[in-house]
Amino acid sequence: MLPSSTIPSWPPRSSIPISLSFKSRLTSLNPQFRAALVEAKPSPNSLEVPSLPIDRADDIQAETKAMARAVNASVYTPELVASRYGSKPFKVVGRAFEIVFSLGSFGLKLLWEQRNGVGDKNKRVRAIELRTIFTKLGPTFVKLGQGLSTRPDICPIEYLEELSELQDGLPTFPDDDAFECIERELGLSLDSIFSTISPSPIAAASLGQVYKAQLKYSGKVVAVKVQRPGIEEAIGLDFYLIRGLGFLINKYVDRITTDVVALIDEFACRVFQELNYVQEGKNAKRFKKLYADKEEILVPDVFWDYTSAKVLTIDWVDGVKLNEQEAIERQGLNVLDLVNTGIQCSLRQLLEYGYFHADPHPGNLLATPEGKLAFLDFGMMSETPEEARYAIIGHVVHLVNRDYEAMAQDYYALDFLSRDVDVSPIVPALRNFFDDALDYTVSELNFKTIVDGLGNVLYQYPFNVPAYYALILRSLTVLEGLALYADPNFKVLAASYPYFAKRLLTDPNPYLRDALIELLFKDGKFRWNRLENLLVQGRKDRDFSAKEALQPALKVLLSPDGEVLRNLVIKEAVRVSEAFTLGTISDTYQYVPAFLKTLVLNGSAKEPLLTSETERQNMIELRDQVIRIWRLLQSSNDFDPSILLPLLQVVQQPEARRLGGRVVGGITQRLAARFLLQVLGAPNSAST
């Protein structure tokens, strides 16, 4: 992926000279040398640099020094913003007027064109105008445009195409300012760090711009992100204004029960964290540790020696944005495979470790030539509390079961409602929406449909949506928007189900064990079709393990608290064993001569043991379904006969022997009853 590397010189880190000021260095350097430094490219005949082992101690020391360089990085607090801009009324009013005038005039134009029937004709013109407005209004509005650019179900195609340029096609700032920032932040001269660096930015984002360079000490090709000058001032003022608007919404808009100011503060904290590139580097390191264990996921390494609050140096990644379908297919890659990889990784982020990328727009997701999905830009991250992760999975189970009472109870665990709020009035609203939504066709039901429907419910009742959940919704809606680029009929909910199935089948967490039992048992009967569907879907997840699916179930079954479940299992084991026994007898009976049937079965040539045709079909169907489920387990990648050893150990336990005895006893009783009824010619009641 990277070109051959060269080392014009290879000084140890400790011997790299400390820079003079940027201006004095420029004066002392020969102009021709500076041009060569910036524009030179590695020689094709140069020696390839061997890969260097990373010294863990050196890496920790370099990270510590980077943190020290960022000790004075800006942070967001409402008090700090208020103190900074509360005493600047003219500046605040001027910015407010700029925003209202720009967006207000745009809105009036749209309204006038719609009323005069020329709205569709002028879509491209208005899309270009909106992109220009967002760009002029600055980083806060650029981020808003980035979110809209991934929503083909909200914006027309003309707006999508224009707003997508906000991902990395923003105006640049002067290169000399960027190079001066690098030297000032790192305390090193430019030529002592890089053997080459691009003379102009490769890309410009909302908070900074990126250069492509080659490290002098190792020959590694890297991306160097440099922060825009004055960015803190611009963002701080915007959030001061937006926060004031949030107070007005909280006070006067009764329909919105969520604390809007809290959501704004949460988002502002995330954006200000993005301004600290050392924190972004730490985020990338943590993200790589958690999720790059999968070979299809790529996360670049951070070079801590050349990272500070305003400069970030990471591995260079060659790739194509995930929404550039034609370019991806030209590389021989399948777009939907990459989308599925992104979905599975996002589900792990949200529901497994709870640490997730909160800004997954197309510019931050690249398809590499090797077919990997590369995650970039780790400035905006968030976390899902552990209780909420399990509650979300349980919520899906309750949704599948249409158990709206349990869904309403989930809102306590999700921290949407205070425990003193009565959820019984919410149940009819959930039923009214989801009874219809779950009957939608695949082309109609998507994540946005669910979110919109839940939104209508939330607005009617005293819900308070936690700030982290708003970021989850944003992350998932963006992900679905990316999927829609590849396939307009693609559904994130359908693609997510294998992950949910795998978690339900393999996760030993007590909450999820209860959710699985709730899903599989209804009215004292085991729903084999649900188990078969879970196995079919769960096996689509690459991490599914048959061993992991068996052991947690056995542990729960034989636990001291598992008496109720054991009684249900005993009843079901009797039913299944009877189905196998009678199904086999019935199959064999088909080949017995007619005169033997009447002789053996008390003069009757009908089914043995008085099974009706319907009952026989039901037993054969149950038997065949259990066989299919066993074969699904057998066909798993990790299936091995040794997987049954834990089962044999379990069988030796006293509780298991008692359980087995109860099953055998139940089967014997039912078969004996059927046989006696057959011999005596009495009506069959054994099946009841």
C-alpha positions as MATLAB code, in Angstrom:
seq = 'MLPSSTIPSWPPRSSIPISLSFKSRLTSLNPQFRAALVEAKPSPNSLEVPSLPIDRADDIQAETKAMARAVNASVYTPELVASRYGSKPFKVVGRAFEIVFSLGSFGLKLLWEQRNGVGDKNKRVRAIELRTIFTKLGPTFVKLGQGLSTRPDICPIEYLEELSELQDGLPTFPDDDAFECIERELGLSLDSIFSTISPSPIAAASLGQVYKAQLKYSGKVVAVKVQRPGIEEAIGLDFYLIRGLGFLINKYVDRITTDVVALIDEFACRVFQELNYVQEGKNAKRFKKLYADKEEILVPDVFWDYTSAKVLTIDWVDGVKLNEQEAIERQGLNVLDLVNTGIQCSLRQLLEYGYFHADPHPGNLLATPEGKLAFLDFGMMSETPEEARYAIIGHVVHLVNRDYEAMAQDYYALDFLSRDVDVSPIVPALRNFFDDALDYTVSELNFKTIVDGLGNVLYQYPFNVPAYYALILRSLTVLEGLALYADPNFKVLAASYPYFAKRLLTDPNPYLRDALIELLFKDGKFRWNRLENLLVQGRKDRDFSAKEALQPALKVLLSPDGEVLRNLVIKEAVRVSEAFTLGTISDTYQYVPAFLKTLVLNGSAKEPLLTSETERQNMIELRDQVIRIWRLLQSSNDFDPSILLPLLQVVQQPEARRLGGRVVGGITQRLAARFLLQVLGAPNSAST';
ca = [
       0.000    0.000    0.000;
       2.863    2.345    0.784;
       5.693    3.183   -1.608;
       9.254    2.086   -0.984;
      10.791    4.225    1.730;
      14.129    5.952    1.885;
      16.201    7.441    4.657;
      18.302   10.417    3.558;
      19.652   10.435    7.088;
      18.716    8.458   10.172;
      19.524   10.357   13.373;
      18.352    8.880   16.669;
      15.391   10.709   18.207;
      17.492   12.304   20.921;
      19.855   13.852   18.372;
      17.222   15.667   16.281;
      18.080   19.383   16.548;
      15.692   21.776   18.264;
      14.249   24.359   15.891;
      14.885   28.062   15.860;
      11.856   30.232   15.175;
      10.095   29.507   11.908;
      11.017   32.850   10.311;
      14.695   32.678   11.293;
      14.901   29.104   10.020;
      13.439   30.116    6.674;
      16.010   32.886    6.433;
      18.888   30.544    7.209;
      17.783   27.791    4.866;
      18.777   27.798    1.243;
      15.553   28.333   -0.792;
      16.458   25.470   -3.100;
      16.833   23.147   -0.115;
      13.421   24.125    1.267;
      11.817   23.493   -2.134;
      13.497   20.093   -2.264;
      12.282   19.280    1.236;
       8.669   20.104    0.469;
       8.369   18.775   -3.072;
      10.861   15.894   -3.291;
       9.527   12.373   -3.653;
      11.239    9.098   -2.700;
      13.630    7.822   -5.310;
      12.414    4.653   -7.031;
      15.955    3.245   -6.772;
      16.296    3.862   -3.054;
      16.790    1.089   -0.537;
      13.698   -0.217    1.226;
      13.701    0.451    4.941;
      13.327   -2.657    7.096;
      10.417   -2.598    9.504;
      11.466   -1.516   12.977;
      10.301   -3.235   16.163;
       8.311   -0.875   18.351;
       9.836   -0.476   21.777;
       6.931   -0.417   24.210;
       8.777    1.698   26.773;
       9.777    4.275   24.152;
       6.204    4.417   22.894;
       4.831    5.079   26.379;
       7.488    7.726   26.959;
       6.652    9.422   23.651;
       2.937    9.386   24.484;
       3.649   10.918   27.880;
       5.637   13.729   26.262;
       2.798   14.331   23.781;
       0.347   14.620   26.672;
       2.645   17.158   28.311;
       2.644   19.208   25.101;
      -1.168   19.274   25.222;
      -1.537   20.160   28.887;
      -3.000   23.585   28.049;
      -5.465   22.348   25.417;
      -8.887   24.002   25.514;
     -11.821   22.276   27.145;
     -15.502   23.127   27.050;
     -17.472   24.196   30.092;
     -20.660   26.315   30.018;
     -19.124   28.656   32.582;
     -15.996   29.217   30.501;
     -17.976   29.975   27.337;
     -20.334   32.295   29.217;
     -17.459   34.210   30.795;
     -15.683   34.519   27.461;
     -18.608   35.745   25.353;
     -21.062   37.166   27.889;
     -19.048   40.361   28.022;
     -18.905   40.700   24.217;
     -22.483   41.610   23.226;
     -21.551   43.225   19.920;
     -19.637   40.154   18.795;
     -22.473   37.851   19.864;
     -25.177   39.916   18.157;
     -23.099   40.205   15.003;
     -22.608   36.445   14.770;
     -26.283   35.770   15.522;
     -27.314   38.183   12.768;
     -24.906   36.486   10.341;
     -26.414   33.057   11.018;
     -30.046   34.188   10.925;
     -29.535   36.250    7.781;
     -27.703   33.479    5.903;
     -30.064   30.615    6.751;
     -33.201   32.786    6.821;
     -32.666   34.140    3.315;
     -31.977   30.600    2.072;
     -35.194   29.339    3.648;
     -37.244   32.152    2.119;
     -35.871   31.335   -1.333;
     -36.840   27.681   -0.943;
     -40.340   28.629    0.199;
     -40.841   31.053   -2.695;
     -39.613   28.526   -5.275;
     -41.852   25.763   -3.915;
     -44.914   27.998   -4.075;
     -44.093   28.980   -7.652;
     -43.435   25.427   -8.819;
     -39.740   25.869   -9.668;
     -38.288   24.107   -6.622;
     -37.277   20.937   -8.473;
     -35.745   22.902  -11.319;
     -33.477   24.887   -8.988;
     -32.400   22.061   -6.657;
     -28.799   22.050   -7.860;
     -28.489   25.817   -7.504;
     -29.899   25.747   -3.978;
     -27.703   22.777   -3.003;
     -24.590   24.664   -4.084;
     -25.834   27.707   -2.181;
     -26.411   25.709    1.016;
     -22.929   24.170    0.812;
     -21.473   27.646    0.375;
     -23.470   28.979    3.334;
     -22.346   26.144    5.614;
     -18.736   26.651    4.532;
     -18.887   30.391    5.211;
     -20.581   29.911    8.582;
     -17.672   27.781    9.732;
     -16.837   24.452   11.413;
     -20.011   24.082   13.489;
     -22.219   24.263   10.413;
     -19.795   22.228    8.341;
     -20.352   19.366   10.790;
     -24.097   19.792   10.374;
     -23.690   19.572    6.598;
     -21.511   16.466    6.951;
     -24.319   14.718    8.788;
     -26.893   15.680    6.159;
     -24.633   14.496    3.334;
     -25.031   10.885    4.484;
     -28.830   10.872    4.517;
     -30.258   10.073    1.051;
     -33.621    9.461    2.703;
     -33.711   13.086    3.908;
     -31.912   15.114    1.250;
     -32.373   15.016   -2.530;
     -29.460   13.670   -4.559;
     -28.370   17.179   -5.595;
     -27.914   18.176   -1.938;
     -26.123   14.922   -1.127;
     -23.596   15.463   -3.886;
     -22.893   19.061   -2.926;
     -22.826   18.568    0.847;
     -20.537   15.546    0.472;
     -17.817   17.996   -0.587;
     -17.858   19.259    3.000;
     -16.182   16.010    4.070;
     -12.754   16.952    2.746;
     -13.193   19.644    0.120;
     -13.182   22.667    2.430;
     -11.147   25.853    1.947;
      -7.560   25.612    3.112;
      -5.527   28.017    5.210;
      -1.985   29.164    4.275;
       0.670   26.448    4.215;
       3.204   28.646    5.991;
       0.763   28.955    8.914;
       0.461   25.173    9.007;
       4.229   24.587    8.857;
       4.813   27.199   11.547;
       2.224   25.481   13.727;
       4.024   22.130   13.327;
       7.351   23.616   14.396;
       5.860   25.596   17.276;
       3.887   22.659   18.645;
       6.619   20.021   18.309;
       9.646   22.217   19.033;
      11.455   20.756   16.015;
      12.417   22.115   12.638;
      10.422   20.869    9.682;
      13.448   19.434    7.891;
      14.521   17.472   10.992;
      11.142   15.691   11.116;
      10.345   14.940    7.473;
      12.390   13.938    4.470;
       9.454   15.049    2.272;
       6.128   16.767    2.852;
       3.466   17.764    0.326;
       3.676   21.469   -0.589;
      -0.110   21.853   -0.143;
      -2.797   20.002    1.817;
      -4.060   16.664    0.529;
      -7.407   17.312    2.215;
      -9.070   20.019    4.310;
     -11.578   19.107    7.004;
     -13.743   21.162    9.335;
     -11.130   21.487   12.075;
      -7.849   21.197   10.192;
      -6.051   20.168    7.028;
      -3.911   17.153    6.185;
      -0.485   16.866    4.560;
       1.206   13.755    3.243;
       4.781   13.349    4.447;
       7.621   10.896    4.970;
       9.283   10.632    8.360;
      13.001   11.205    8.251;
      14.004    8.760   10.985;
      12.071    5.740    9.682;
      10.947    6.466    6.129;
       7.299    5.851    7.095;
       4.675    7.600    4.958;
       2.358    9.502    7.277;
      -0.600   11.866    7.359;
      -0.002   15.069    9.296;
      -3.139   16.885   10.470;
      -2.728   20.522   11.456;
      -5.433   22.510   13.249;
      -7.009   25.604   11.721;
      -5.932   28.910   13.298;
      -8.598   30.544   15.486;
     -10.846   27.480   15.463;
     -11.494   27.546   19.219;
     -12.831   31.088   19.105;
     -15.203   30.363   16.223;
     -16.644   27.167   17.706;
     -16.942   28.612   21.195;
     -19.020   31.548   19.971;
     -21.347   29.292   17.974;
     -21.990   27.046   20.962;
     -22.634   30.063   23.172;
     -25.389   31.108   20.754;
     -26.756   27.591   20.271;
     -26.829   27.055   24.032;
     -28.876   30.206   24.440;
     -31.325   28.852   21.882;
     -31.448   25.608   23.885;
     -32.578   27.503   26.984;
     -35.414   29.055   24.996;
     -36.488   25.644   23.671;
     -36.446   24.135   27.173;
     -38.538   26.997   28.500;
     -41.089   27.572   25.756;
     -41.348   24.380   23.645;
     -43.412   21.990   25.770;
     -43.455   19.293   23.092;
     -39.720   18.686   23.539;
     -39.243   17.102   26.978;
     -35.545   16.266   26.524;
     -33.072   18.656   28.151;
     -31.838   20.349   24.970;
     -29.165   22.315   26.824;
     -27.671   19.082   28.178;
     -27.549   17.648   24.654;
     -25.841   20.795   23.373;
     -23.307   20.694   26.203;
     -22.569   17.043   25.460;
     -22.033   17.747   21.768;
     -19.904   20.810   22.548;
     -17.694   18.753   24.872;
     -17.174   16.244   22.065;
     -16.269   18.940   19.559;
     -13.802   20.586   21.940;
     -12.244   17.178   22.559;
     -11.694   17.017   18.807;
      -9.573   20.152   19.154;
      -7.109   18.219   21.331;
      -5.249   16.001   18.869;
      -3.414   14.156   21.656;
      -6.791   13.033   22.968;
      -7.700   11.975   19.428;
      -4.496    9.935   19.293;
      -5.404    8.224   22.568;
      -8.879    7.531   21.177;
      -7.360    5.941   18.073;
      -5.073    3.788   20.206;
      -7.976    2.541   22.324;
     -10.185    1.977   19.262;
      -7.433   -0.047   17.575;
      -6.952   -2.208   20.658;
     -10.685   -2.984   20.911;
     -11.730   -3.431   17.283;
      -8.742   -3.899   14.966;
      -8.421   -7.518   16.119;
     -10.572   -8.342   13.085;
      -8.503   -8.669    9.921;
     -11.032   -6.699    7.859;
     -10.685   -3.590   10.093;
      -7.769   -1.155    9.744;
      -6.896    1.576   12.259;
      -3.763    3.693   11.662;
      -0.994    3.920   14.259;
      -0.160    7.205   15.985;
       3.375    8.636   15.953;
       3.529   10.235   19.404;
       6.899   11.948   18.888;
       5.231   14.156   16.288;
       1.847   14.720   17.934;
       0.596   17.594   20.081;
      -2.675   19.371   20.862;
      -2.737   20.899   17.355;
      -0.655   18.449   15.297;
      -1.465   14.765   14.764;
       0.811   12.369   12.873;
      -0.559    8.939   11.925;
      -0.012    6.226    9.329;
      -0.992    7.201    5.812;
      -3.921    5.095    4.526;
      -4.637    4.693    0.825;
      -8.328    4.149    0.196;
     -11.621    5.224   -1.317;
     -14.517    6.796    0.584;
     -17.260    4.314    1.334;
     -19.889    6.242   -0.642;
     -17.826    6.187   -3.863;
     -19.349    2.969   -5.133;
     -17.945    2.984   -8.669;
     -14.389    3.649   -7.483;
     -14.667    0.800   -4.960;
     -15.981   -1.633   -7.575;
     -13.149   -0.681   -9.951;
     -10.788   -2.101   -7.331;
     -12.672   -5.407   -7.496;
     -14.317   -4.913   -4.101;
     -17.920   -5.527   -3.087;
     -19.492   -2.441   -1.539;
     -22.052   -4.386    0.479;
     -19.294   -6.525    2.022;
     -17.632   -3.363    3.273;
     -20.958   -1.980    4.511;
     -21.612   -5.204    6.422;
     -18.145   -5.009    7.934;
     -18.946   -1.480    9.075;
     -22.272   -2.587   10.555;
     -20.771   -5.466   12.495;
     -17.943   -3.277   13.810;
     -20.412   -0.554   14.798;
     -22.560   -3.072   16.675;
     -19.494   -4.232   18.590;
     -18.733   -0.606   19.374;
     -22.226    0.201   20.601;
     -23.183   -3.026   22.372;
     -20.055   -5.012   23.219;
     -17.457   -2.600   24.565;
     -19.621    0.520   24.559;
     -16.871    2.708   23.087;
     -17.960    4.030   19.728;
     -16.991    6.310   16.852;
     -19.592    9.085   16.976;
     -18.737   10.702   13.620;
     -18.666    7.942   10.947;
     -19.263   10.094    7.849;
     -17.939    8.877    4.457;
     -14.712   10.844    4.762;
     -13.861    8.861    7.889;
     -14.523    5.406    6.405;
     -12.231    4.211    3.621;
     -12.124    1.033    1.553;
      -8.483    0.026    1.122;
      -7.200   -1.778   -1.996;
      -6.830   -4.921    0.134;
     -10.540   -4.879    0.932;
     -10.239   -3.635    4.500;
     -12.436   -0.983    6.075;
     -10.272    1.783    7.522;
     -11.588    4.024   10.302;
     -10.166    7.548   10.496;
     -10.669   10.668   12.616;
     -11.170    9.654   16.227;
     -11.865   13.106   17.596;
     -15.528   12.522   18.402;
     -16.017    9.372   20.481;
     -18.586    8.381   23.090;
     -19.455    5.520   25.432;
     -22.574    3.485   26.125;
     -23.096    2.552   29.799;
     -23.000   -1.199   30.413;
     -26.578   -1.394   31.696;
     -27.824    0.427   28.605;
     -25.981   -1.982   26.269;
     -27.831   -4.986   27.650;
     -31.079   -3.039   27.824;
     -30.817   -2.227   24.111;
     -30.386   -5.907   23.225;
     -33.267   -6.801   25.524;
     -35.328   -4.100   23.873;
     -34.800   -5.798   20.504;
     -35.968   -9.105   22.003;
     -39.085   -7.472   23.412;
     -39.711   -5.823   20.056;
     -39.486   -9.186   18.255;
     -41.883  -10.692   20.815;
     -44.174   -7.650   20.607;
     -43.978   -7.500   24.371;
     -44.804   -3.830   24.737;
     -45.150   -3.958   28.524;
     -41.537   -5.163   28.767;
     -40.469   -2.561   26.183;
     -41.917    0.167   28.368;
     -40.051   -1.225   31.388;
     -36.808   -1.093   29.361;
     -36.961    2.697   29.413;
     -36.034    2.595   33.101;
     -32.845    0.645   32.350;
     -32.112    2.949   29.411;
     -32.419    5.881   31.806;
     -35.116    7.464   29.645;
     -37.579    7.633   32.514;
     -37.419    8.094   36.233;
     -38.438    5.020   38.227;
     -41.370    6.929   39.719;
     -42.985    7.440   36.291;
     -45.865    5.083   35.475;
     -45.160    3.435   32.107;
     -48.587    1.849   31.666;
     -49.935    4.771   29.542;
     -46.959    4.355   27.182;
     -47.800    0.751   26.309;
     -50.781    1.515   24.004;
     -48.710    4.078   22.085;
     -45.937    1.516   21.529;
     -48.483   -1.093   20.462;
     -50.203    1.275   18.030;
     -46.950    2.083   16.270;
     -45.065   -1.236   16.293;
     -48.014   -3.465   15.433;
     -48.099   -1.620   12.115;
     -44.335   -1.118   11.750;
     -43.529   -4.820   12.197;
     -45.929   -5.643    9.374;
     -44.071   -3.358    6.952;
     -42.294   -4.909    3.996;
     -38.510   -5.000    3.933;
     -38.456   -2.014    1.577;
     -40.564    0.047    4.011;
     -39.057   -0.775    7.399;
     -35.725    0.845    8.139;
     -33.936    2.369   11.090;
     -35.282    5.826   10.353;
     -38.849    4.463   10.413;
     -38.248    3.040   13.883;
     -36.567    6.221   15.148;
     -39.331    8.446   13.786;
     -42.023    6.239   15.308;
     -40.303    6.127   18.680;
     -39.800    9.870   18.436;
     -43.541   10.408   18.237;
     -43.961    8.307   21.373;
     -41.142   10.083   23.204;
     -42.607   13.504   22.546;
     -45.954   12.553   24.099;
     -44.533   11.411   27.438;
     -41.998   12.671   30.012;
     -38.929   11.102   28.424;
     -35.469   12.510   28.978;
     -33.134   11.084   26.338;
     -29.543   10.839   27.687;
     -26.930   12.722   25.701;
     -24.965    9.558   24.867;
     -28.100    8.035   23.298;
     -28.454   10.984   20.935;
     -24.953   10.215   19.655;
     -25.889    6.535   19.237;
     -28.887    7.527   17.113;
     -26.694    9.813   15.042;
     -24.101    7.085   14.547;
     -26.690    4.508   13.454;
     -28.563    6.851   11.129;
     -25.285    7.853    9.476;
     -24.407    4.179    9.083;
     -27.743    3.446    7.454;
     -27.224    6.437    5.181;
     -23.900    4.977    4.037;
     -25.562    1.611    3.426;
     -28.204    3.254    1.241;
     -25.490    4.503   -1.095;
     -24.644    0.889   -1.890;
     -28.204   -0.412   -2.058;
     -31.379    1.707   -1.734;
     -33.187   -1.366   -0.355;
     -30.479   -2.240    2.173;
     -31.721   -2.429    5.770;
     -29.373   -2.013    8.700;
     -31.862   -3.716   11.014;
     -31.842   -6.892    8.903;
     -28.049   -6.848    8.596;
     -27.730   -6.349   12.367;
     -29.825   -9.332   13.372;
     -26.997  -11.931   13.061;
     -25.037   -9.990   15.664;
     -28.001   -9.844   18.036;
     -28.619  -13.565   17.494;
     -24.987  -14.416   18.198;
     -24.949  -12.314   21.373;
     -28.168  -13.902   22.640;
     -26.864  -17.407   21.971;
     -23.339  -17.000   23.330;
     -23.184  -14.178   25.888;
     -23.198  -15.529   29.481;
     -24.456  -12.242   30.934;
     -27.480  -13.018   33.181;
     -29.578  -10.272   31.599;
     -29.062  -11.731   28.118;
     -29.597  -15.290   29.384;
     -33.018  -14.175   30.653;
     -33.718  -12.433   27.354;
     -32.897  -15.627   25.429;
     -35.170  -17.722   27.646;
     -37.911  -15.151   27.221;
     -37.481  -15.329   23.452;
     -37.498  -19.140   23.237;
     -40.230  -20.049   25.723;
     -43.848  -18.961   25.490;
     -46.751  -20.281   27.533;
     -44.598  -23.144   28.803;
     -43.649  -24.332   25.315;
     -40.314  -24.176   23.585;
     -40.312  -22.341   20.235;
     -37.958  -24.432   18.136;
     -38.509  -22.216   15.114;
     -37.065  -19.267   17.063;
     -33.979  -21.271   18.028;
     -33.478  -22.457   14.461;
     -33.788  -18.892   13.175;
     -31.337  -17.623   15.808;
     -28.803  -20.283   14.810;
     -29.254  -19.590   11.095;
     -28.743  -15.870   11.687;
     -26.064  -16.228   14.362;
     -23.887  -18.417   12.115;
     -23.744  -15.517    9.644;
     -21.697  -13.657   12.251;
     -18.032  -14.519   11.847;
     -17.500  -14.763   15.603;
     -20.247  -17.310   16.222;
     -19.112  -20.337   18.226;
     -21.198  -23.471   18.751;
     -19.228  -24.191   21.912;
     -20.015  -20.755   23.313;
     -23.675  -21.259   22.425;
     -23.936  -24.569   24.347;
     -22.018  -23.907   27.528;
     -23.899  -20.830   28.866;
     -27.237  -22.608   28.327;
     -26.047  -25.646   30.314;
     -24.722  -23.441   33.077;
     -28.078  -21.726   33.475;
     -30.009  -24.991   33.223;
     -28.066  -26.662   36.047;
     -27.706  -23.632   38.322;
     -29.396  -23.572   41.748;
     -31.798  -20.908   40.452;
     -32.746  -22.874   37.348;
     -35.590  -24.979   38.751;
     -38.335  -23.248   36.757;
     -36.321  -23.534   33.566;
     -35.508  -27.181   34.282;
     -39.191  -27.990   34.591;
     -39.825  -26.390   31.204;
     -36.877  -28.237   29.665;
     -38.021  -31.577   31.108;
     -41.460  -31.088   29.613;
     -39.946  -30.181   26.241;
     -37.408  -33.036   26.352;
     -40.270  -35.494   26.870;
     -42.123  -34.013   23.907;
     -39.041  -34.149   21.650;
     -38.100  -37.690   22.706;
     -41.644  -38.826   22.084;
     -41.540  -37.172   18.657;
     -38.321  -39.033   17.779;
     -39.644  -42.347   19.068;
     -43.106  -42.185   17.532;
     -41.793  -40.560   14.367;
     -39.374  -43.448   13.887;
     -42.084  -46.017   14.677;
     -44.423  -44.286   12.246;
     -41.806  -44.274    9.486;
     -41.071  -47.965   10.082;
     -44.765  -48.801   10.241;
     -45.238  -47.641    6.659;
     -43.263  -50.707    5.470;
     -45.114  -53.297    7.626;
     -47.494  -55.582    5.632;
     -51.196  -54.851    6.185;
     -52.042  -58.290    7.653;
     -49.325  -57.840   10.343;
     -50.665  -54.372   11.219;
     -54.156  -55.759   11.961;
     -52.691  -58.726   13.805;
     -50.390  -56.752   16.084;
     -52.518  -53.668   16.648;
     -55.792  -55.189   17.873;
     -57.391  -55.515   14.487;
     -56.533  -51.925   13.392;
     -54.430  -51.138   10.346;
     -54.201  -47.451   11.224;
     -51.265  -45.565   12.770;
     -49.537  -47.261   15.693;
     -50.164  -46.026   19.236;
     -53.312  -44.224   18.049;
     -51.569  -41.208   16.494;
     -53.733  -39.153   14.192;
     -52.418  -37.909   10.853;
     -52.156  -34.349   12.202;
     -50.345  -35.497   15.317;
     -47.990  -37.661   13.276;
     -47.138  -34.759   10.981;
     -46.506  -32.458   13.952;
     -44.167  -34.980   15.565;
     -42.256  -35.571   12.341;
     -41.960  -31.819   11.808;
     -40.646  -31.356   15.351;
     -38.194  -34.238   14.943;
     -36.903  -32.878   11.626;
     -36.560  -29.381   13.079;
     -34.486  -30.649   16.006;
     -32.302  -32.586   13.544;
     -31.778  -29.418   11.464;
     -30.784  -27.500   14.578;
     -28.258  -30.191   15.542;
     -26.811  -30.121   12.043;
     -26.496  -26.340   12.256;
     -24.398  -26.775   15.382;
     -22.361  -29.552   13.759;
     -21.625  -27.445   10.686;
     -20.186  -24.568   12.740;
     -16.544  -23.837   12.037;
     -15.391  -24.696   15.558;
     -17.460  -27.865   15.969;
     -15.422  -30.768   17.271;
     -16.418  -33.996   19.074;
     -14.506  -32.714   22.091;
     -17.151  -30.041   22.420;
     -19.332  -32.720   24.008;
     -16.859  -33.414   26.820;
     -18.274  -30.645   29.017;
     -21.687  -32.215   28.415;
     -20.431  -35.595   29.670;
     -19.005  -33.934   32.743;
     -22.308  -32.195   33.341;
     -24.197  -35.481   32.985;
     -22.170  -36.922   35.888;
     -23.415  -34.225   38.247;
     -26.209  -35.305   40.625;
     -28.561  -32.615   39.402;
     -28.083  -33.711   35.793;
     -28.705  -37.367   36.647;
     -31.918  -36.429   38.422;
     -32.871  -34.323   35.411;
     -32.210  -37.215   33.027;
     -34.217  -39.575   35.198;
     -37.201  -37.246   35.121;
     -37.028  -37.056   31.331;
     -36.812  -40.849   30.910;
     -39.639  -41.294   33.376;
     -41.850  -38.860   31.527;
     -41.217  -40.516   28.158;
     -41.846  -43.995   29.588;
     -45.152  -42.914   31.108;
     -46.410  -41.350   27.885;
     -45.435  -44.324   25.700;
     -46.901  -46.812   28.206;
     -50.165  -44.881   28.258;
     -50.343  -44.839   24.477;
     -49.587  -48.571   24.274;
     -52.265  -49.521   26.821;
     -54.838  -47.363   25.060;
     -53.902  -49.031   21.765;
     -54.283  -52.538   23.215;
     -57.548  -51.741   24.998;
     -58.931  -49.893   21.979;
     -59.717  -46.821   24.108;
     -59.766  -43.229   22.722;
     -56.322  -41.586   22.642;
     -55.697  -38.940   25.312;
     -51.984  -39.380   25.767;
     -51.142  -36.487   23.598;
     -53.020  -33.988   25.681;
];
